[in-house]
Amino acid sequence: MPKLIDHESKKLDIAHAAWKILLKEGMGGASVRNIAKEAGITLGALRYYFTSQEELLAYTEDLVHANLAEKTSELFMADLLPREKILRLLIGLLPEGREGDSAPEARLIFKLNASYSQKSYDRSRDSVYQAVKSVMSNLVMLNLLKKETDLSLETDRLYLMMDGLAMDLMLQGTEAKTDKLRKILETHLDSICKEQQSRDQF
């Protein structure tokens, strides 16, 4: 009896192989030949599932963002005070190093490639941008933002800060950075949120 192959599962395997290549060699190393080798399949087999490199990388990018969106949802469900939940969420969307979640780094590689290839980057599809929007919406819902806060501007500012922190972590390394990252993000939240009589309230 012929062996049945789960088409979607095989596509995920190939996309994960592409993901690994991106982290090891960058976008320049993500040729279909290198990805097929990493996935342990022939070039012809890869082309059965993805007709072009562009299609494969687009699928892989969607997988990266789906991973980050799922992580965001899990962190929003955590039974924590709003401030701690937001801090953990934002820190969790940043590169963590070799032993951590590699999706934040892969996301930034895709974003930088869009710039280098002079393609327009649709941030509405960016999982980190959506997470930042959710953070800001939660601050509004909890009535924690200062009265004069420009919501659109502060959403953009936090989003750009996240990209800057992610880039710094990729370039400088992630070792012993958690305390510093937390302090940076705490200072930012303090700058846009109302003063609280007790930190326990936020």
Secondary structure, DSSP 4 states (H G I P E B T S, - for coil): -PPP--HHHHHHHHHHHHHHHHHHH-GGG--HHHHHHHHTS-HHHHHHH-SSHHHHHHHHHHHHHHHHHHHHHHHHTS-S-HHHHHHHHHHHTS---TTS--HHHHHHHHHHHHHHTTPPP-GGG-HHHHHHHHHHHHHHHTT-B-TT--HHHHHHHHHHHHHHHHHHHHHH--TT-HHHHHHHHHHHHHHHB---S-GGG-
